[in-house]
Amino acid sequence: MRVAPKEIQSFRDDFTYSNSAEAIERFPFPFAEDEYRYSVNMEPHLPKGGEGSAYEHFLDIDEHYLSEMAEREKVLEEMPHRCLAMPHMDLACWDMIERIMVSLSEDYPDYFSLIRNGDHWSWENKLLNIKDQFTFGDSSSLPLPPLDYIGRQMQGDFALLDQREGDLFLDAGMITCPADWSLAFDAGMSFKEWHGPVPMAHGEGIFDRALKYLIAIPVGKPVRRLNWTLTVNARMDTSPEKYHEWGHERTTVTPENVGGKVYLRVELQVLDRMPRSNAMMFSIRTYLLSLEDLVTNKEWAVRMHRALKTLPEPLINYKGLTRFHGTVVDYLSQFDPVN
């Protein structure tokens, strides 16, 4: 499926978000086995799955592009602190502008255009009716600060990680659709510090191995992994800042509404080394799929039932599934011949 953005749908209030049959088919299903345990699970970020796959290009633009950009504008209007960049990350922000503009213009030429004449660049985003000329490296030539400018045109959240002292530090980012974490709280933290709440993984040495792997990633060799959780309603912004709006929704799941109310939330996470600053761009592309849409794929229904049924209790609690985990497992069991 090539990009064909639909009209704007909502991720709040009346929740008009929906997936087409093509979007369901290309959904990045995260369970490779019948049992799930937290792991590094990284692979080179190379194309796979053929034309239209979520893995076809470096950045995935799909039918929800306009809806996600509209949601991002709403979040940033209310909470500008969801975008931040420490002063020493300026070069990394320009690195990111180049990476994103080059990727989008090459992979989606019908929608994005980039002309470079030395440091004088011309950028056009036809989907958002943006057309600007600027001087690369000169923040005053852009209508917004570099990270703010490009972040409002990119599906998914992202962070820029500064590498120093053999560690990675979360020193810049735009996070408007997080799965229960806060950029404002985690800003400046080291790799292990911001992963502190994850259960089981520390004792198994997963983060030691992951950090060693990540700091060795060279320019031009990005890697990816999938992460997942379950979200009640098609809500993108499940941040701690907004917990008062969405936390109670976990108590509203019943056997009668679970199929339409609970969504599998998958993050396609990509880490890419920036050439000038040596920073790491960490993109977090979020996909939502209701359980009733998911079970139209019978193999997915069986696999997810078995993975959730055997999920360790610490992971159930960490992912915030305690109140409705059993209801989801019971719902999925009807699609598993060995339940």
C-alpha positions in Angstrom: 0.0 0.0 0.0 1.4 3.4 -1.0 0.7 6.4 1.1 -2.8 7.8 0.7 -3.6 9.9 3.7 -7.2 9.9 4.8 -9.2 12.8 6.1 -8.4 13.8 9.6 -9.7 11.4 12.3 -9.5 11.9 16.1 -7.4 10.2 18.8 -9.5 11.8 21.6 -13.1 12.7 22.6 -15.2 10.9 20.0 -12.3 8.6 18.8 -13.1 8.5 15.1 -9.8 6.8 14.3 -10.1 3.6 12.2 -7.9 1.4 10.0 -8.6 0.4 6.4 -8.2 -3.2 5.3 -4.8 -2.2 3.8 -3.7 -0.7 7.1 -4.6 -3.8 9.0 -2.7 -6.0 6.6 0.5 -3.9 6.9 0.3 -3.6 10.7 3.7 -4.5 12.3 2.6 -7.4 14.5 5.1 -7.7 17.3 4.8 -11.3 18.5 7.4 -13.6 16.9 6.6 -16.5 19.2 3.8 -17.9 21.4 5.6 -16.6 24.5 6.8 -13.0 25.1 9.7 -11.9 27.3 11.4 -8.5 27.3 14.5 -8.6 25.1 16.8 -6.4 23.0 15.3 -7.9 19.7 17.1 -5.6 17.4 17.7 -6.1 13.7 19.2 -3.9 10.9 16.7 -1.4 9.6 16.6 -2.7 6.1 13.6 -2.9 3.8 11.5 -6.1 4.1 8.0 -7.2 3.4 7.8 -5.8 -0.1 6.0 -2.7 -1.5 3.7 -1.1 0.9 5.2 -2.7 4.0 5.7 -0.7 7.1 9.4 -1.6 6.7 9.7 -0.5 3.1 11.3 2.9 3.8 13.4 4.5 6.5 10.4 6.5 7.7 6.9 5.1 7.3 4.2 7.5 6.2 0.7 6.0 6.0 -3.0 6.8 5.8 -3.0 8.4 9.3 -0.4 11.1 8.5 -2.8 14.0 8.5 -4.6 12.8 11.7 -1.4 12.4 13.6 -0.1 15.8 12.6 -3.4 17.4 13.7 -3.1 15.6 17.0 0.5 16.7 17.4 -0.5 20.4 16.9 -3.2 20.1 19.6 -0.7 18.6 22.1 2.0 21.2 21.5 -0.5 24.1 21.6 -1.5 23.0 25.1 1.9 21.7 26.3 4.9 23.3 24.4 7.3 21.5 26.8 6.6 18.2 24.9 9.3 19.5 22.5 12.7 20.4 23.9 16.4 20.6 22.8 19.3 21.4 25.1 21.6 24.0 23.6 24.5 21.5 22.9 22.1 19.5 20.7 21.7 22.2 18.0 24.0 20.4 15.5 22.1 17.1 16.2 18.9 18.9 15.3 20.2 19.9 12.0 21.5 16.4 11.4 18.0 15.2 12.0 16.5 17.8 9.6 18.8 16.5 6.8 18.1 12.8 7.5 14.3 13.3 7.5 14.1 15.7 4.6 16.3 13.5 2.4 14.5 10.3 3.3 11.0 11.7 2.8 11.8 13.4 -0.5 13.5 10.3 -1.9 10.9 7.8 -0.7 7.7 9.9 -1.2 8.5 12.3 -4.0 4.7 12.9 -4.7 4.4 14.5 -1.3 7.8 15.9 -0.3 10.5 17.8 -2.3 14.0 18.9 -1.3 16.3 21.0 -3.4 19.8 21.7 -2.1 22.1 24.3 -3.4 25.0 24.4 -1.0 23.6 25.6 2.3 20.5 27.1 0.6 17.7 24.6 0.8 14.1 24.6 -0.5 11.7 22.3 1.2 8.1 21.5 0.3 5.6 19.3 2.2 2.6 19.1 0.0 0.5 17.2 2.5 0.7 20.1 5.0 1.0 22.9 2.5 4.4 23.9 3.7 7.0 25.5 1.4 10.1 27.1 2.9 13.5 28.2 1.9 16.2 28.3 4.5 19.9 28.3 5.2 21.1 24.9 6.5 22.6 25.4 10.0 21.0 28.9 10.5 18.1 28.5 12.9 17.0 32.1 12.3 16.1 31.2 8.7 13.4 28.8 9.8 9.9 29.8 11.1 10.4 27.5 14.2 13.4 26.1 16.0 14.9 23.2 13.9 13.6 20.3 16.0 10.2 21.9 16.4 10.0 22.6 12.7 10.7 19.2 11.4 9.0 17.3 14.3 5.6 18.8 13.3 6.0 17.1 9.9 7.0 13.6 11.1 4.7 10.7 12.1 5.7 9.3 15.4 7.7 10.6 18.4 11.5 11.0 18.4 14.4 11.7 20.7 18.0 12.8 20.1 20.5 11.0 22.3 23.8 12.6 23.0 26.6 10.0 23.2 29.3 10.8 25.8 31.2 9.0 28.6 30.3 5.7 27.1 26.6 6.3 27.5 23.5 7.8 25.8 21.7 10.8 27.2 18.1 11.9 26.3 18.9 15.6 25.6 16.3 16.5 22.9 13.1 15.3 21.5 9.4 15.8 20.6 7.2 13.4 22.5 3.4 13.9 21.9 2.2 10.3 21.8 4.1 8.4 24.5 3.1 5.1 26.1 3.0 6.3 29.7 6.3 8.2 29.9 7.3 11.9 30.0 10.0 13.7 28.1 10.0 16.5 30.7 10.8 13.9 33.4 13.3 11.8 31.5 15.2 14.7 29.8 18.9 14.5 30.6 18.7 11.0 31.9 21.2 8.3 30.8 20.1 5.2 28.9 19.8 3.0 32.1 18.1 5.8 34.1 15.2 6.3 31.7 14.8 2.5 31.4 14.8 2.1 35.2 11.1 1.2 35.6 11.3 -1.8 33.2 11.0 -5.0 35.3 13.1 -8.2 35.0 15.4 -6.8 32.2 18.0 -5.3 34.5 18.7 -8.5 36.4 19.1 -10.4 33.1 21.7 -7.9 31.8 19.6 -6.9 28.9 20.3 -3.2 29.1 24.0 -3.7 29.6 24.1 -5.6 26.3 21.8 -3.1 24.6 23.8 -0.1 25.5 27.1 -1.8 24.4 25.4 -2.6 21.1 23.9 0.9 20.6 27.0 3.0 21.2 28.8 1.0 18.5 26.2 1.7 15.8 28.0 3.4 12.9 26.7 6.0 10.5 24.5 4.5 7.8 23.7 1.3 9.7 20.4 2.0 11.5 18.7 -0.7 13.6 15.1 -1.3 14.6 13.0 -3.1 17.2 9.3 -3.5 18.0 7.8 -2.6 21.4 4.2 -3.1 22.4 1.5 -2.5 25.0 -2.3 -2.3 25.1 -4.2 1.0 25.1 -7.8 1.5 26.0 -9.5 3.6 23.2 -7.6 4.8 20.1 -5.7 7.4 22.2 -2.3 8.4 21.1 -1.3 10.7 24.0 -1.1 8.4 27.1 1.4 10.6 28.9 1.7 11.0 32.7 0.8 14.7 32.2 -2.6 13.5 30.8 -3.2 10.6 33.2 -6.2 12.3 34.7 -7.9 12.1 31.3 -7.1 8.5 30.3 -6.2 6.6 33.5 -9.8 5.8 34.4 -10.4 4.3 31.0 -8.7 1.1 32.1 -11.6 0.4 34.3 -14.2 0.7 31.5 -13.2 -2.6 29.6 -15.9 -5.3 29.8 -16.4 -8.6 28.0 -19.0 -6.9 25.8 -16.8 -4.0 24.6 -13.2 -5.4 24.8 -12.9 -6.1 21.1 -13.6 -2.5 20.0 -12.2 -0.7 23.1 -8.8 -2.3 23.5 -6.0 -1.6 21.0 -2.7 -3.3 20.4 -0.2 -0.4 20.4 3.0 -1.1 18.6 6.1 1.1 18.4 8.5 0.7 15.5 11.6 2.0 17.1 14.6 3.0 14.9 18.0 4.1 16.1 20.2 6.0 13.5 23.6 7.5 14.0 23.9 11.2 13.0 27.0 12.0 10.9 28.0 15.5 12.2 27.1 15.4 15.8 27.5 11.7 16.5 24.2 11.8 18.3 21.6 9.0 17.9 18.2 9.7 16.4 15.6 7.5 18.2 12.3 7.5 16.3 9.2 5.9 17.8 6.5 5.3 15.2 3.3 4.2 16.9 0.6 2.1 15.3 -2.9 1.3 16.8 -5.0 -1.7 16.0 -8.3 -2.7 17.7 -8.6 -6.3 18.9 -11.7 -6.8 16.7 -9.6 -5.7 13.7 -6.6 -7.8 14.8 -8.6 -11.1 15.0 -9.5 -10.8 11.4 -6.0 -12.3 11.0 -6.5 -15.8 12.6 -2.8 -16.4 13.1 -2.3 -13.2 14.9 -5.3 -13.9 17.2 -3.9 -17.3 18.2 -0.3 -16.0 18.7 -1.4 -13.0 20.7 -3.7 -15.1 22.9 -0.8 -17.4 23.8 1.7 -14.6 24.3 -0.7 -12.7 26.7 -1.8 -15.8 28.5 1.8 -16.6 29.5 2.9 -13.0 30.1 4.7 -12.7 33.5 2.9 -10.7 36.2 5.7 -8.1 36.5 5.3 -7.3 32.8 1.5 -7.2 33.1 1.8 -4.6 35.9 4.5 -2.6 34.1 2.5 -2.3 30.9 -0.5 -1.2 32.9 -2.7 -4.2 31.9 -3.6 -5.4 35.4 -7.3 -4.3 35.3 -8.2 -5.8 31.9 -5.5 -8.4 31.1 -7.8 -11.3 32.0 -10.7 -9.8 29.9 -8.4 -9.6 26.9 -7.1 -13.1 27.3 -10.7 -14.5 27.6 -11.7 -12.6 24.5 -8.8 -13.9 22.4 -9.3 -17.5 23.7 -12.3 -18.0 21.5 -10.0 -17.7 18.4 -7.4 -20.3 19.7 -8.3 -23.9 19.1 -6.0 -24.9 22.0 -7.2 -22.5 24.6 
